[in-house]
């Protein structure tokens, strides 16, 4: 009896049928390098947050499948853009439909921040856990890596609830060790709660939540044992241009 094909192989065959690309090329598209969500899931599991880790891996799998379909459409566009416009359009539509179907099967709206919002939920749980223990720099670092280096984009994500209600209310009661790592992790988690509570309204609220997300990344950097906002030049620019160059003391 033949063995069940790995998911990447199954998806590669599906993409091959739609795009006509060689199987080996399709398989390469389907095997992206490990991303920050997978790393966070691994650290969550190590910290005992197994359910959160499993949920994040499930979301990552859905997001990766959708992204792979979009990438396949991009491959065809890159090859045939100037020679076969009809094929490009036909394949683009088919790949987009497949990506939307993958997201819809998992309960996600196609054009939304829902998948990323659920990754931010996991990052909050990681920072909350790091805030209860003396030294969880690795866990805090994994949470930090989930955040994009774009404060206004983070503003949209943090105020998106995902597929089902998620509460950041537990941030208010966080307690734990008095080490710098734990204190900074708690500050980051509490800042996430404040950012999530900013109403989705106009530009003023958008920038307010963006500024708070810069605070999140600042404190998460400290919790990870890194210089604040290291590797986040755009957030540094946001801090300078829109926040007077200083993180509020709370």
C-alpha positions as CSV (number, residue, x, y, z in Angstrom):
1,X,0.0,0.0,0.0
2,X,1.6,3.4,-1.0
3,X,2.6,5.7,1.8
4,X,0.7,8.9,2.3
5,X,2.4,11.8,0.5
6,X,3.7,14.7,2.7
7,X,1.6,17.8,2.5
8,X,4.2,19.7,0.5
9,X,4.2,16.9,-2.1
10,X,0.4,16.9,-2.3
11,X,0.3,20.7,-2.7
12,X,3.0,20.6,-5.3
13,X,1.0,18.2,-7.4
14,X,-2.1,20.5,-7.1
15,X,0.0,23.5,-8.1
16,X,1.5,21.6,-11.0
17,X,-2.0,20.7,-12.3
18,X,-3.1,24.3,-12.2
19,X,0.1,26.0,-13.4
20,X,1.7,23.5,-15.7
21,X,5.1,24.1,-14.0
22,X,7.6,21.2,-13.6
23,X,6.9,19.2,-10.4
24,X,10.4,19.9,-9.0
25,X,9.8,23.7,-9.3
26,X,6.4,23.4,-7.7
27,X,7.9,21.4,-4.8
28,X,10.5,24.1,-4.3
29,X,7.7,26.7,-4.0
30,X,6.0,24.5,-1.4
31,X,9.0,24.2,0.9
32,X,9.7,27.6,2.3
33,X,12.3,28.1,5.1
34,X,11.2,28.0,8.7
35,X,9.5,31.2,9.7
36,X,9.1,33.2,12.9
37,X,5.7,31.7,13.7
38,X,7.1,28.2,13.7
39,X,10.0,29.3,16.0
40,X,7.5,30.9,18.4
41,X,5.4,27.7,18.4
42,X,8.4,25.7,19.3
43,X,9.3,28.1,22.2
44,X,5.7,28.1,23.4
45,X,5.7,24.3,23.5
46,X,9.0,24.3,25.4
47,X,7.4,26.7,27.9
48,X,4.5,24.4,28.5
49,X,2.0,26.3,26.4
50,X,1.2,23.3,24.2
51,X,-2.3,24.3,23.1
52,X,-1.2,27.8,22.0
53,X,1.7,26.2,20.1
54,X,-0.6,23.8,18.3
55,X,-3.0,26.6,17.4
56,X,-0.2,28.7,16.0
57,X,1.2,25.9,13.9
58,X,-2.3,25.3,12.4
59,X,-2.6,29.0,11.5
60,X,0.9,29.0,10.1
61,X,0.0,26.0,7.9
62,X,-3.0,27.8,6.5
63,X,-1.2,31.0,5.9
64,X,1.7,29.2,4.2
65,X,-0.6,27.3,1.9
66,X,-2.3,30.5,0.8
67,X,1.0,32.2,0.3
68,X,2.3,29.3,-1.7
69,X,-0.6,29.6,-4.1
70,X,0.0,33.3,-4.6
71,X,3.7,32.6,-5.1
72,X,2.8,30.0,-7.8
73,X,0.7,32.6,-9.6
74,X,3.7,35.0,-9.4
75,X,6.0,32.4,-10.9
76,X,3.7,32.1,-14.0
77,X,3.5,35.9,-14.3
78,X,7.2,36.2,-14.2
79,X,7.7,33.6,-17.0
80,X,4.8,34.5,-19.3
81,X,4.0,38.2,-18.6
82,X,5.2,39.3,-22.0
83,X,4.4,36.2,-24.1
84,X,1.1,34.7,-22.9
85,X,-1.2,37.2,-21.1
86,X,-4.2,34.9,-21.2
87,X,-2.3,32.2,-19.5
88,X,-1.0,34.6,-16.8
89,X,-4.6,35.9,-16.2
90,X,-6.1,32.4,-16.1
91,X,-3.5,31.0,-13.8
92,X,-3.5,34.0,-11.6
93,X,-7.3,33.7,-11.1
94,X,-7.0,30.0,-10.4
95,X,-4.2,30.4,-7.9
96,X,-6.1,33.3,-6.1
97,X,-9.2,31.1,-5.9
98,X,-7.2,28.3,-4.4
99,X,-5.6,30.6,-1.8
100,X,-8.9,32.0,-0.9
101,X,-10.4,28.5,-0.5
102,X,-7.6,27.5,1.8
103,X,-8.2,30.5,4.1
104,X,-12.0,30.1,3.9
105,X,-11.8,26.4,4.9
106,X,-10.0,27.4,8.1
107,X,-12.6,30.2,8.9
108,X,-10.5,33.2,7.8
109,X,-11.7,36.1,5.7
110,X,-9.6,36.3,2.6
111,X,-8.5,39.9,2.8
112,X,-7.9,40.6,6.4
113,X,-5.3,40.6,9.1
114,X,-6.9,37.7,10.9
115,X,-4.1,35.1,10.5
116,X,-1.5,37.6,11.7
117,X,-3.8,38.7,14.6
118,X,-3.8,35.1,15.9
119,X,0.0,35.1,15.7
120,X,0.0,38.2,17.8
121,X,-2.3,36.5,20.3
122,X,0.4,33.8,20.6
123,X,3.1,36.4,21.0
124,X,1.0,38.0,23.9
125,X,0.8,34.6,25.6
126,X,4.5,34.2,25.2
127,X,5.4,37.6,26.7
128,X,2.9,37.0,29.5
129,X,4.6,33.7,30.3
130,X,8.0,35.3,30.1
131,X,6.8,37.9,32.5
132,X,6.2,35.3,35.2
133,X,9.6,33.7,35.2
134,X,13.1,35.0,36.0
135,X,14.7,34.5,32.6
136,X,12.8,33.6,29.5
137,X,14.8,35.7,27.0
138,X,14.5,33.0,24.3
139,X,10.7,33.0,24.6
140,X,10.6,36.8,24.5
141,X,12.9,36.9,21.5
142,X,10.6,34.5,19.6
143,X,7.6,36.7,20.4
144,X,9.5,39.8,19.2
145,X,10.3,38.2,15.9
146,X,6.6,37.9,15.1
147,X,6.1,41.7,14.9
148,X,6.6,43.4,11.6
149,X,9.0,46.4,11.3
150,X,6.0,48.6,10.4
151,X,4.3,50.2,13.3
152,X,1.2,51.3,11.3
153,X,0.8,47.8,9.9
154,X,1.1,46.4,13.5
155,X,-1.6,48.9,14.5
156,X,-4.0,47.2,12.1
157,X,-3.1,43.7,13.2
158,X,-3.2,44.2,17.0
159,X,-6.8,45.6,16.7
160,X,-8.0,42.7,14.6
161,X,-9.6,39.9,16.8
162,X,-8.9,36.9,14.5
163,X,-11.5,34.2,13.9
164,X,-12.9,34.3,17.4
165,X,-12.8,36.7,20.4
166,X,-9.5,36.9,22.2
167,X,-9.0,38.8,25.4
168,X,-5.9,40.7,26.5
169,X,-7.5,41.3,29.9
170,X,-5.1,39.0,31.7
171,X,-2.3,41.6,31.1
172,X,-3.6,43.8,34.0
173,X,-3.0,41.1,36.6
174,X,0.4,39.9,35.5
175,X,2.9,39.3,38.3
176,X,6.2,37.5,38.5
177,X,9.9,37.9,39.0
178,X,11.5,41.2,39.5
179,X,14.3,40.5,37.0
180,X,14.8,43.0,34.1
181,X,13.7,40.3,31.6
182,X,10.5,39.5,33.4
183,X,9.6,43.2,34.1
184,X,10.2,44.1,30.5
185,X,8.1,41.1,29.2
186,X,5.2,42.2,31.5
187,X,5.5,45.8,30.2
188,X,5.4,44.5,26.6
189,X,2.3,42.3,27.3
190,X,0.5,45.2,29.0
191,X,1.3,47.5,26.1
192,X,-0.2,44.9,23.7
193,X,-3.4,45.0,25.7
194,X,-3.5,48.8,25.5
195,X,-2.9,48.8,21.8
196,X,-5.6,46.1,21.2
197,X,-8.1,48.3,23.1
198,X,-7.6,51.4,20.8
199,X,-10.8,51.8,18.7
200,X,-10.7,51.1,15.0
201,X,-11.6,54.6,13.8
202,X,-9.6,57.3,12.1
203,X,-6.0,58.2,11.6
204,X,-5.6,59.5,15.1
205,X,-6.4,56.1,16.6
206,X,-4.3,54.3,14.0
207,X,-1.2,56.2,14.9
208,X,-2.0,55.9,18.6
209,X,-2.0,52.1,18.4
210,X,1.1,52.2,16.2
211,X,3.0,54.2,18.9
212,X,1.9,51.7,21.5
213,X,3.2,48.8,19.3
214,X,6.5,50.5,19.1
215,X,6.5,50.4,23.0
216,X,5.7,46.7,22.8
217,X,8.7,46.0,20.6
218,X,10.9,48.3,22.7
219,X,10.1,46.3,25.9
220,X,10.1,43.0,24.1
221,X,13.6,43.8,22.9
222,X,14.7,44.5,26.5
223,X,13.1,41.2,27.6
224,X,15.0,39.4,24.9
225,X,18.3,40.9,26.1
226,X,18.7,43.0,22.9
227,X,19.2,46.7,22.4
228,X,15.8,48.3,22.1
229,X,14.3,48.0,18.6
230,X,17.4,46.3,17.2
231,X,16.6,45.1,13.7
232,X,13.5,47.4,13.5
233,X,14.8,50.5,11.7
234,X,11.3,51.6,10.5
235,X,10.0,51.4,14.1
236,X,13.0,53.5,15.2
237,X,12.0,56.0,12.5
238,X,8.4,56.0,13.8
239,X,9.7,56.6,17.3
240,X,11.7,59.6,16.1
241,X,9.2,61.1,13.7
242,X,5.9,60.6,15.6
243,X,6.7,60.0,19.2
244,X,9.4,62.6,20.0
245,X,12.1,60.0,20.2
246,X,11.1,58.7,23.6
247,X,9.1,55.7,25.0
248,X,6.6,56.9,27.5
249,X,7.4,55.9,31.1
250,X,4.4,53.9,32.5
